[in-house]
Amino acid sequence: MEYLGWDQVEMGAILPSFEEESCDIVSKKQEDRNYAKTNSYTASVADWRVFKPVYNRDTCIDCQNCWVFCPDTAIISRDKKMVGIDYEHCKGCGVCAEVCPTNPKSLIMFAETEDNEVALANWPEKKKKEK
């Protein structure tokens, strides 16, 4: 199969996401799927990210809002529980932090250069409701 550049693909062309039949693909974990070379899952986009979400398991209620709203499937969830962030595919858009309902938030955006352990050590305290 010859691969074409982005400007050589004809309008309406179909680029398959997987190398094999995809009938049972939903039952497989992301990392177990056989992605096609034309699929963006095989490419890292992390090198141009400026801000990254840091995840705090202690404040998470596993509501799955971050997983549902992430435009890049960078939220890793197993059995309806948040387990982490796929930093290879996270573009740093901040949607996950915006939709997080916890107080304090379970996902907070930090500078890309910030160490995750340092970010967790400086996590904000719960805000009290004003009466």
C-alpha positions as CSV (number, residue, x, y, z in Angstrom):
1,M,0.0,0.0,0.0
2,E,1.4,3.4,-1.0
3,Y,0.9,6.2,1.5
4,L,-0.1,9.6,0.2
5,G,0.7,12.9,1.7
6,W,-2.1,15.0,3.3
7,D,-2.3,17.1,0.1
8,Q,-2.5,14.1,-2.2
9,V,-5.6,12.4,-0.6
10,E,-8.7,12.7,-2.8
11,M,-11.8,14.3,-1.4
12,G,-14.0,11.6,0.2
13,A,-11.2,9.1,0.7
14,I,-11.5,6.7,3.6
15,L,-8.5,6.1,5.8
16,P,-9.0,3.0,7.9
17,S,-8.3,3.3,11.6
18,F,-7.4,-0.3,12.2
19,E,-5.3,-2.9,10.4
20,E,-7.9,-5.7,10.9
21,E,-11.7,-5.9,11.0
22,S,-13.0,-3.5,13.6
23,C,-16.3,-5.4,14.6
24,D,-15.1,-6.1,18.2
25,I,-12.8,-3.1,18.6
26,V,-14.9,-1.6,21.4
27,S,-14.2,-4.6,23.6
28,K,-10.4,-4.0,23.4
29,K,-8.4,-1.5,25.4
30,Q,-6.9,1.4,23.4
31,E,-3.4,0.0,23.8
32,D,-4.4,-3.5,22.6
33,R,-5.9,-2.3,19.3
34,N,-4.0,-2.8,16.1
35,Y,-4.0,0.8,14.7
36,A,-3.3,1.5,11.1
37,K,-0.3,3.6,10.2
38,T,-2.6,6.3,9.0
39,N,-4.4,6.6,12.4
40,S,-3.4,9.6,14.5
41,Y,-3.3,7.3,17.6
42,T,0.2,6.2,16.4
43,A,1.5,9.8,16.4
44,S,2.5,11.7,19.5
45,V,1.3,15.3,19.7
46,A,2.8,16.0,23.2
47,D,5.8,17.9,22.0
48,W,3.9,21.1,21.3
49,R,1.8,21.1,24.4
50,V,2.3,24.1,26.7
51,F,0.0,23.2,29.6
52,K,-0.9,19.7,30.8
53,P,-3.6,18.3,33.1
54,V,-2.3,16.7,36.3
55,Y,-4.6,14.2,37.9
56,N,-5.2,13.8,41.7
57,R,-6.7,10.4,42.5
58,D,-7.5,11.6,46.1
59,T,-10.2,14.1,44.9
60,C,-11.6,12.2,42.0
61,I,-15.2,10.8,42.2
62,D,-15.0,8.9,38.9
63,C,-17.8,10.8,37.3
64,Q,-16.2,10.2,33.9
65,N,-16.9,13.8,32.7
66,C,-13.2,14.1,31.7
67,W,-13.3,10.9,29.7
68,V,-16.5,11.8,27.9
69,F,-15.5,15.3,26.9
70,C,-11.8,14.8,26.1
71,P,-11.6,15.5,22.3
72,D,-8.5,13.3,22.0
73,T,-9.3,10.2,24.1
74,A,-6.3,11.1,26.3
75,I,-8.1,10.2,29.5
76,I,-7.5,6.6,30.5
77,S,-10.5,4.9,32.2
78,R,-10.8,1.3,33.2
79,D,-14.1,-0.2,34.5
80,K,-15.6,3.3,34.9
81,K,-12.7,4.5,37.0
82,M,-10.2,7.2,36.0
83,V,-6.7,5.8,36.0
84,G,-4.6,8.4,34.3
85,I,-3.7,10.5,31.4
86,D,-2.2,9.5,28.1
87,Y,0.3,12.3,27.7
88,E,1.4,11.1,24.3
89,H,-2.0,12.1,22.9
90,C,-3.0,14.9,25.3
91,K,-2.9,18.3,23.5
92,G,-3.3,20.3,26.6
93,C,-6.7,21.9,25.7
94,G,-8.0,21.9,29.3
95,V,-11.4,20.6,28.6
96,C,-11.0,17.8,31.2
97,A,-10.2,20.4,33.9
98,E,-13.1,22.6,32.9
99,V,-15.7,19.8,33.2
100,C,-14.3,18.3,36.5
101,P,-17.0,18.9,39.1
102,T,-15.0,18.2,42.3
103,N,-13.9,20.7,44.9
104,P,-10.9,21.0,44.6
105,K,-10.8,19.8,41.0
106,S,-9.3,16.4,40.3
107,L,-7.7,17.7,37.1
108,I,-5.8,21.0,37.1
109,M,-3.8,22.4,34.3
110,F,-0.1,23.0,35.0
111,A,2.8,24.2,32.9
112,E,4.2,21.4,30.8
113,T,7.6,21.7,32.5
114,E,6.0,21.3,36.0
115,D,6.9,17.9,37.6
116,N,3.7,16.0,38.4
117,E,4.8,15.2,41.9
118,V,5.5,18.9,42.6
119,A,2.1,19.8,41.2
120,L,0.4,17.2,43.5
121,A,2.3,18.5,46.5
122,N,0.9,22.0,45.8
123,W,-2.7,20.9,45.2
124,P,-5.2,23.5,46.4
125,E,-7.4,22.9,49.5
126,K,-11.1,22.5,49.4
127,K,-12.9,25.9,49.0
128,K,-15.6,26.6,51.5
129,K,-19.0,27.7,50.2
130,E,-19.8,31.3,50.9
131,K,-23.2,31.9,52.6
